Amino acid sequence: MNRSILVLGATGLLGREVTRQLVVKGQRVRVGVRQPERYQDPSSQVEAVRFDFDDPTSYAPALADIEKLFLIALPLDPEAPAMLAPVIQAAKQAGLRQIVFTSALGVDHNEEAPLRKVERLLEASGIAHTILRPNFFMDNFASGFIGPMIQGGGGIFVAAEDAKTSFIAVQDIAAVAVAALTKDGHVGQAYNLTGPTALSHDEVAAIISKVSGRKVVYQPISEEAMRQGALDNGLPEPNADYLAMLYQVTRDGYMGGRTQDVEQILGREPISFAEFARQHQNAWTV
């Protein structure tokens, strides 16, 4: 049976939510994962097939009979251009009508940024595409990499100093992606996606404390301490360097801006961090 949309990264925070929202809208979805036999989804509308970025022979079968692709790079991958270039080429050979690519806020100001290079690859491919550039995920504080810090240590320990960030909920990013995949008018567009308010990590900690009923503090740490902590937790050195770079950009004030793109596409304001925290309060209970 034809599955017109292929979702990559379907086991990650964003890919999983994109898949869920597509199913809610009645779309029959194919997900590309390393181990399809282990992929679990209660919906009969989702077909899991093998897709491995490290195995180009898996690309064509996964792309067969596909019209549109949700494309996302591996997290913190400085080699994203080399990794995604053959995927984009395979998509072109398969005759895909559209690629929706998740990039990152601000990369259009740095031509050397890995995700900016992927954007340029898409532009050069001739495939109709839509680019999403979200800010840092609110979900990092719940089910992402900061969640265990809060759960286990009662704090947020990152190298952001007192800089503010307009965090955005994954469900809002996914809703924009689904709109781009299922509605007209989004081809050729690049959307900069932010939450409704720029917050410091102190303010985030205060919101989580209020909602969870436990004391959560923000402890700014040095970039080197954060990098070393990432290495100690098994993150490869190039990825740890990438993480450090992201927080340098944050400290420099580039992640505190606010855009109207979510409102314009979804017809509503993006979810506030306070609302996100209420929805996820069980993530921080002991």
C-alpha positions, -999 to +999 in steps of 0.1 A: +000+000+000+013+034-009+027+055+020+031+089+006+051+104+035+084+090+049+095+102+083+131+098+093+142+102+129+109+086+140+123+074+173+135+108+183+114+135+201+105+154+170+101+126+145+079+106+169+056+137+173+055+144+136+044+107+130+018+109+157+003+141+143+003+128+107-016+098+119-042+119+138-048+137+105-055+104+088-022+102+069-007+067+062+029+071+072+061+052+066+089+055+091+125+048+084+143+032+113+174+011+119+155-018+134+119-018+121+111-051+139+116-032+172+095-001+162+063+000+181+033+020+171-003+011+179-016+026+147-022+005+116-015+037+096+023+034+103+046+011+083+082+007+096+109+000+071+147-002+075+166+030+070+202+034+081+221+065+074+253+044+074+239+020+048+230+037+015+215+005+002+187+010+026+177+044+010+159+033-022+136+007-007+126+031+020+119+058-005+099+036-030+064+049-036+070+079-014+060+115-024+072+135+005+100+132+031+104+146+066+142+149+069+162+155+101+199+152+108+213+131+137+215+151+169+246+174+172+262+159+141+289+181+126+290+157+096+254+163+087+261+176+052+281+145+043+255+122+059+225+138+043+238+146+008+233+110-005+199+109+011+189+140-008+203+125-040+184+093-034+152+113-029+158+131-062+163+098-080+131+085-064+112+115-078+100+129-045+078+159-047+088+176-015+113+175+014+106+191+047+139+196+065+144+205+102+174+228+105+181+251+134+174+287+143+201+311+131+220+289+108+211+311+078+236+337+093+265+313+092+274+296+059+298+273+076+272+258+100+266+221+091+228+225+089+232+256+067+252+235+043+224+210+042+200+238+034+222+247+005+223+211-007+185+211-007+185+243-027+209+229-052+190+196-056+161+211-074+136+192-052+108+213-038+114+218-001+105+236+031+130+244+058+121+246+095+145+264+118+134+258+154+150+272+185+160+249+214+133+224+224+113+229+256+111+191+257+149+189+265+139+198+301+114+169+303+123+139+281+155+153+266+190+156+279+183+181+307+155+159+321+178+136+340+197+165+355+164+177+371+152+143+380+184+131+395+201+163+407+173+188+412+190+213+389+197+226+354+235+226+347+243+242+313+267+269+300+241+295+292+250+321+318+220+345+321+211+345+284+175+341+273+161+316+248+127+315+231+123+278+237+096+261+216+076+229+222+082+199+200+045+196+194+045+231+178+074+223+156+057+190+146+025+209+138+043+232+115+060+202+098+027+185+093+012+216+078+041+219+054+037+182+045-001+182+040-011+218+029-004+239-001+017+271+001+047+260+020+071+249-008+101+272-011+096+286+024+119+287+054+103+292+088+121+304+119+102+288+148+103+301+184+082+300+215+061+330+227+086+343+252+123+344+257+133+329+291+165+326+311+173+292+326+166+307+361+131+315+349+127+280+335+138+265+368+113+287+386+084+275+364+094+239+368+096+243+405+062+258+408+045+232+386+063+201+400+063+211+436+100+205+440+129+229+442+147+231+409+177+254+406+197+266+377+235+264+381+254+279+353+286+261+345+316+267+323+316+256+287+345+233+294+327+217+323+296+211+302+317+197+274+335+174+297+303+163+313+290+154+278+321+134+271+318+116+304+283+106+295+295+090+262+290+118+237+317+116+210+341+146+210+329+162+177+293+161+190+304+176+224+322+204+205+290+210+186+270+212+218+295+237+232+292+258+201+254+259+205+257+273+240+283+298+229+257+311+205+231+312+233+254+332+256+260+356+228+223+364+228+213+350+194+186+326+207+165+351+225+146+365+194+109+360+188+092+353+154+056+352+143+060+322+120+042+297+143+011+320+146+010+326+108+011+289+100-010+274+128-034+303+134-026+304+172+002+313+195+029+287+203+026+269+236+041+288+265+067+272+288+043+274+317+017+254+297+043+230+285+054+225+321+018+218+332+015+192+305+047+175+315+047+179+353+050+142+359+085+143+342+099+160+373+081+143+402+102+121+424 
